[in-house]
Amino acid sequence: PYQTMILTCPASVLPVDASPDLFRFIHACKPSKSFQDMQMELNLPLPQIYGMAAHVLYWQLGKVVSTMKTQNVYCINSNCPITKDL
């Protein structure tokens, strides 16, 4: 319940025949919203949320990460290539 899903591609990549619950799950995914928060928002059982997260993870459309909060401290890897696109 303390983790969330970050999408690695746009929601438009989803197949047209995906379930409505999966579309709702994808659009509810935000780095600051935990699976438990999504469960309450979408009114779905937590095991179903986990199943949809596993589905998205299997198809490499997203990654499971810790929920981002304003109290957390983040740092950038010093070896990370940072470029400015103009």
Protein Blocks (a to p, Z undefined) as FASTA:
>chain_A
ZZccddfbdfklpcfkbcfklmmmmmmpcfklcfklmmmmnopafklmmmmmmmmmmnop
accdddddfkbccdddfklccdddZZ
